[in-house]
Structure formats: C-alpha cells, structure tokens
C-alpha cells in the first residue's frame, strides 16, 4: 500500500523521489509527499521507499517521527478496464 507523508517542514527528499505538493502557508502540515511505501517503522523512524524503487539506484528515506510529521495511508491508482 502506498503512503502519504505530511510535514510542517520541507524534507530533504531529492529525485528520483516521491511527488511533493505544497499545501499553503496556512496548513499545519504544509508539505505532502506521496508515492512512497513504508518498509518498516522502528525506534520512531519511518523507513520509506518510493513506489517503483530500484535497489541499484534509488535511496531509502528515513524520516524521524515527531509532531511535525504524520504518516497516512495513500491511495492506489485504479486499474483501467482492459479492452476486449
């Protein structure tokens, strides 16, 4: 399942990475990072991979859990019906 990370501060996630959307100055969680998968949560740290992660080229993101971060289930794209 894909995850969404909401953060009140920008995170140092660089391409190839998840999609980042700024939600505006008035939002408590100003940044939304999508296109991630949770690998493991341990010791108040989330270990995340981008959707489509490749072990030879892509980083693993480690984000410390605190009151500036929230992790939520994301959505999966709907499969398109196959033409007959």
N, C-alpha and C positions, 0 to 999 in steps of 0.2 A: 504494500500500500504506500502511496506517495504521502509525504508530509509537507506541512507548511510551517515555516518558522516566522514568527512575528517578533520584531525587535524595536525597541525605542531608540537604539543607536545603530549606525551603519556597521556592518560586519565586513571584515576583510576577506570576502569571497570573490575570487577572480575567475575569469573564464578559463577553461570551459566549466561553467558553474550553473547554478540554478537561475531562474528568472527572478529579477528583483523589481519590485514596484514600490515607489514612494507614495505613501498614503496621505501625505499632507502634514503640515506643522501642528494642526490641532489634534491629531490622532495620538493616543498614548503609545501605541505600537506603530511607529511611523514607517517602518520598512517591512515588506512582505517578501519572503523568499520562498519560491515554490519550485517543484521539480526535484525534490530530494527524497531519499529513502533513509529511514532510520536503520542503522546497522545494529547498534547497541546503545543502551544508556547505562552508565556506570559511574559511580562516585560523583554524581551531579554534573556529568558531562554527557552530551549527546554526540555520538559518532555517526556522521551522516555521509551518504554517497549521493551523487547526482543520479537522476534517472538516466540509464544508459551508460553507467560507469564502466570504464575500461581499466583493468588493473595495471596495464603497462604505461598509461599516460595520465590518468586522472587522479586528482588529490582526494584524500579523505578529509572531511571537515569535522573539526572537534569544537563544539560550542559549549561553553560552561553555562549551566542552568542557574539563573538568578532572576531577580524581579524585573529585569529589563528584557527577558526572553520568554516567549511562550511557544510551545510546540503543539500543533493541532493536526488531526488527520486531514489530508488533502483529498482531492478528487481524482479519479481515474478518467481519462478521456473515454467517451463511449465508443464502442466498436461500431463501425459503419456496417450496415447490412451488405452482404455480398450479392452481387448481381448474378442472376441465373442465366 
